[in-house]
């Protein structure tokens, strides 16, 4: 996709399920990537991520703990030290825990909000002034179907993803006049490590067949296609589109599910 060629793109959560796919597909599109993830995450070299010959490249890998304001500031400062401009941010970093709200330790519920939502707000506060001054940019937010379908047994995760959707839409209303695009992506269950997140208590969780989970490669391909076309909302796959339509008729509440063959 020529839209991404030679653009400097920051990807958070770069070594998770979606993050690896964003990295590989953007490299194949010829992008220049700045990758960030938790300090203990693997390096880009160990992932074997290489763009097609003569196309994209990894400019830098910046370890950062986005659960804190200090970690977000450290990422911003390290990026500024690179001395390059920024064209796009993929807000992909995210964590989750399963179980009844009262069974999940409060500090972990708060960490979900910090990583999934507050880091997005903090990083936008840091990076947006530069994008506005340049008069261009693109912000891609990875939300979730749980961002518009309230999800029991995943209360903090659903809250964070509702928040990402609301925040992204509200900020879009403010920055579009500055030439900054916004794309929000709503994956359904996808075959990424978050399906194996820790579960607290003994919740009665139904099991869905494996075919209900989409591949992360497909989700990311849909996300990038939607971004290139200037779409604000991207629902990748049948089930995401189905739930998007359903909430237009009735406010849906759904329990968290396990996916056969994908969950712990």
N, C-alpha and C positions, 0 to 999 in steps of 0.2 A: 504494500500500500504506500504510494508515494507521499501521502499525507504525513507519514511519520519519518520519512527519510531525512537524515541529518539533523533531526530535532534532539535537543538535550532533554531527557526525560528522567525524572526521579521516580523510582518505584519503591514503595515501602512494603514491608513484609515480603521481600524479594525472594526468600528461600523457602516459602511455603508452597502449598499446592497451586494456587492461582499465580503466586509470584513467579514461580519457575516458568509457568506458561507465558505470562506477560513478558518476562525477560527473553525467552527464546523467540517468541513471535515478533517482538519489537526489534530484536537483533536482525531477524530475517527481513524486516521492513527497512533496515538501514538506519535505525535510530542509534543515538549515543546515550548510553544508560549510566545513571548513577543509582546504584543498588544499596538499599539499607535494610537491615534486619537486626534482631537481637545480637549482642556481642558474641554469644556462643554459637551463632549460626555458622554454617560452613562457608568457606570462601568461594568466590565465583569459579576459581580454577578447579576446585574439587567437584563442582557441579557439571563440568564439561560443557559449559554454555559458550558456544561460539556462533557468531553470525555467519551467514553465507559469505563465501570469499568476496572480499572487497566491499562488504556492506557494513552492518552495525558493529559497534564495539562497546565494551564495558569501560567507561571512563574511570570509575572509582567505585569501591565498596566501602560504605561508611557504617560501621557498627553503631547502633543507637538503641537505647531502651526508651521506647516511646510511651511507656506507662507513666513517665514523669515529665514535668515541664522542663527540667534540666536536660533530660535526654533529647527532647525536641529541639531545644536551643543548641545542644551540641551538634545535632545533625545539620541544622541551619548554618552554624559557624563553620563546620567542616566543608559544607558545600561552597560557602563563600570563599574559602581558602583555595578552591579550585580555579577561581578566576574566570568562570564561564557563565554565560547567561542560561536561564531556565525557560524552556518552552512548555513543559507539561509536567503534571504530577499525577501519578496513579496511586490513589489512597487505597491500599490493599491490606495493610496490616490489620490483623484481627485475631481475637481469641474467644473462647467460649467454654462454659461449664454447664453440665446437665444436672437436673434434679429439681425438686421443689425449692422455691425461693428460700424458705427458712432453713433448708438443709445445706445450702451452699454458704460457706463462711462469708460474712459481710465484706471482709477485705478482698476476697476474690471477686465478688459481684462488683465492687468498686473498681477493681483492676480492669474488668471487662469494659466498663464505661470509660476508664482512662485511656486504654489502648484503642478501642474501637471508635470512640467519639471525641474525647477531649484532645487526643493527639491531632486529629483532623482540624479541630478548631485552632489549636495552638500553632500548627504548621501553616495554616492559612494566614493567621495573623502575622507570621514571619515572612512568608514568601509572596503574599498577594501584593504588597506595595511595589515590589519589583516588576511583577507582571503588569500591574496597572500603569506603571510609568512607561513600560515598553509598548503598551497598547495592544497586547496580544497574549495568548496563552490558552491552555486547555486543562481543566481539572476533571479527572475521572475518579469517581467514588464507587467503591465496591460495597454496596449495601447488601440486601438479601430479600428473599420473599418474606422472611421474618421481619423485614422493615415496613411491611404494610399488612401483614397478617400477625396479629398478636399470638405469641407462641408460649403456651404453658410449658413448664419444665425447662424453660430457657428464658426466664423473665429478663435477666440483665442483658443477655445477648439481643433479644428482640427489642428491648428498650434502646440499646445502643444503635441498632440498625434503623429503627424508627427515627432516632435523633439524627443520624447521618443523612437520611432522606430529607428531613425537614430543613436541616442546616444547609445542605447543598442547594435545595430549591430556593431558600431565602437568599443565600449569598448570590446565587445565579441572577436573581432579580436586581441585585446591586451592581454586579460586575459585567454583565453582558454589554452594557453601553461602553465599556472600556475595551471591547474586542475580545473578551475572555469567554470561551465556551465552557459548558458544563455537560457531563454525561454521568448518569447514575445507573448502576448495573444491579440487577436483582436476581442472583442465582437461586434456583431451587436447591434441593440436596445435590451435592456434587462430590465426586470421589476424591476428596482432599483429606489431609490429616485431621482437620477439625471434627470430622465424624468420629474420631477416636478420642475426643476430649474426655476429661475426667468427669464421672457422674457421681453425685453425692446422694446418700440415702439409698432407698430401694424403690425408685419410681416405677410404676407400671407403664412401660413404654412399648407401644406397638411396633412391629417390624414390617417394613415395606419391602417389596421385592427389589432386587438390585437394579432392574431396568429403569426404575423411577429416578435413579441418580444419574445426572448428566456428567460427561467427562469435563474436567477443567479446561482441556484444550478447546472444546466447543464453546464453553462459556466465554473464554478470553477472545476467541475468534469473533464471537457475536459482539462482545464489548468493543473491540477495536473497529469492527465494521460500523457499529452504531456511532462511535465517536467520529469516524471519518465522515459520516453522513450528517453530523451535527445533531444527532438525536439527544434529547434530554433524558428520556427514560428508555432503558434497554432491558427487555425481559427475554433472557436466552433460554429457549426450549419451550416445549409444549406445556409443561406443568407451571412454569413461571407465568406464561401468558394466561393460562387458565385461571390461576389464582388472582392475577391482576384484574381480569374481567369479573371474577366472583365478588371481589370487594367493592366493585362499583354497584352491585345490587344489594349487598348485605355485609355489615362489618364482621368479618370472619375471625373466629378464635380457634386455633388448632393446637393440639398437643405436639410436643417434640416427638420425633420418630427415630427409630434405628433403621438402617439400610442393610439388608441381608448381604453378608460378605464384605461389608465396608466398615462396620462399626465394631468397637471393642466389646 
